[in-house]
Amino acid sequence: MLITDNDTHIGPLEMSLLLDADPLEEKIHTYLQDALVLKLYLDDQLTGISVTGIQNNIAEIYNISITATHQRKGWGQQLITATIEKCRQLRCQTVMIGTGNSSIGQLYLYQKMGFDITGIIPNYFTDNYPEPIIENGIPCRHMIRLQLSL
């Protein structure tokens, strides 16, 4: 396993992974500027990516994605842990993340890692995405906000 944080090139493979977590490419481009990008490689293959914005000692993980064949094997947790550690090194005091109300696995993982739910943005996904998002048979409508104090 190798996690890099110095390669900010976003090619087709990286974009494909980012689109798995956020289906609006235009939105992805808005948060890529000046972001901390970590990439997870297994056997020299890109397996995961995280994009984090940092402002005023507060980090927000905007996007995190693991390839479908490597999900539910602990790699997402490894990538989040590496992202948190990099945020600590950069003297961040808080790490925030948001996910959909239908993202059951992600909600479980984030809370297991110590993130606390701090709020809900009602209708975030229905108001900001042109196509309906369905996960786990549940319409994704609301953004659940979580944070971790460092």
C-alpha positions in Angstrom: 0.0 0.0 0.0 1.2 3.5 -0.9 -0.5 6.7 -0.2 0.8 9.8 -2.0 0.0 13.5 -1.3 2.2 15.2 -3.8 0.5 14.2 -7.1 -2.3 16.7 -7.8 -2.8 15.5 -11.4 -6.4 14.5 -12.0 -6.5 12.2 -15.0 -9.4 10.0 -16.3 -8.9 7.3 -13.7 -8.9 9.8 -10.8 -11.9 11.6 -12.2 -13.8 8.3 -12.6 -13.2 7.6 -9.0 -14.3 11.0 -7.9 -17.4 10.8 -10.0 -18.3 7.5 -8.2 -18.7 9.6 -5.0 -20.0 12.8 -6.6 -21.8 12.5 -9.9 -21.4 16.2 -10.9 -18.1 16.8 -12.7 -18.6 20.6 -12.6 -18.9 20.5 -8.8 -15.7 18.3 -8.5 -13.8 20.9 -10.5 -14.9 23.7 -8.1 -13.3 21.9 -5.1 -10.2 20.6 -6.8 -8.6 24.0 -6.8 -6.0 24.4 -4.0 -7.2 21.1 -2.5 -5.1 18.4 -0.7 -5.3 15.3 -2.8 -4.3 11.9 -1.4 -4.1 8.8 -3.6 -4.1 5.2 -2.5 -2.2 2.7 -4.6 -2.3 -1.1 -4.2 0.2 -3.0 -6.4 0.9 0.2 -8.4 -2.8 0.5 -9.2 -4.9 3.6 -8.2 -7.4 2.3 -5.7 -8.6 5.3 -3.9 -8.6 9.1 -3.7 -9.5 11.8 -1.3 -9.9 15.5 -1.9 -9.8 17.9 1.1 -10.1 21.6 1.3 -8.4 23.5 4.2 -9.3 27.0 5.3 -8.6 28.7 8.7 -7.4 25.4 10.3 -10.5 23.6 9.3 -10.3 20.8 6.8 -13.3 19.4 4.9 -13.1 16.1 3.0 -15.0 17.0 -0.1 -14.7 13.6 -1.8 -13.4 10.2 -1.0 -13.7 7.1 -3.1 -12.4 3.6 -3.3 -12.6 1.4 -6.4 -15.6 -1.0 -6.3 -13.5 -4.1 -6.1 -11.6 -2.8 -3.0 -14.6 -1.5 -1.0 -15.5 -3.0 2.3 -11.9 -4.1 2.9 -10.7 -1.4 5.2 -9.0 0.8 2.4 -11.4 3.6 2.9 -10.6 3.7 6.6 -6.9 3.7 5.8 -7.3 6.6 3.4 -9.4 8.6 5.8 -6.8 7.9 8.5 -4.0 9.2 6.2 -6.1 12.3 5.4 -6.7 13.0 9.1 -3.0 12.6 9.8 -2.0 15.0 7.0 -4.6 17.5 8.3 -3.0 17.2 11.8 0.5 17.9 10.3 -1.0 21.0 8.6 -2.2 22.1 12.1 -5.9 21.7 11.4 -8.1 21.7 14.4 -11.2 20.1 12.9 -12.0 17.7 10.0 -15.5 17.9 8.5 -17.2 15.6 6.0 -20.7 15.4 4.5 -22.6 12.5 3.1 -26.0 11.6 1.9 -28.8 10.3 4.2 -28.8 7.2 2.1 -25.1 6.5 2.5 -25.5 3.9 5.2 -22.0 2.4 5.0 -20.3 5.8 5.0 -22.3 7.0 8.0 -21.3 3.9 9.9 -17.6 4.3 8.9 -17.4 8.0 9.8 -19.0 7.6 13.2 -16.9 4.5 13.9 -13.8 6.6 13.2 -14.9 9.2 15.7 -16.8 11.7 13.6 -19.9 13.2 15.2 -23.1 14.2 13.4 -23.3 18.0 13.7 -26.2 18.8 11.4 -28.4 18.1 8.4 -28.7 20.2 5.3 -32.3 19.4 4.2 -32.9 18.7 0.5 -29.2 19.4 -0.4 -29.0 16.6 -3.0 -32.5 17.2 -4.5 -31.8 21.0 -4.8 -28.2 20.7 -6.2 -28.2 17.6 -8.4 -30.3 17.4 -11.6 -30.8 13.6 -11.4 -32.2 11.7 -8.5 -29.6 9.7 -6.5 -30.7 6.4 -5.0 -28.4 4.4 -2.7 -29.3 1.3 -0.8 -32.8 1.6 -2.2 -33.2 5.0 -0.4 -33.6 8.4 -2.1 -30.7 10.6 -1.3 -32.1 14.0 -0.4 -30.3 15.4 2.7 -26.7 16.0 3.5 -25.6 14.7 6.9 -22.7 16.8 8.2 -20.1 15.3 10.6 -16.9 16.5 12.2 -13.9 15.3 14.1 -11.9 17.5 16.5 -8.2 16.9 16.3 
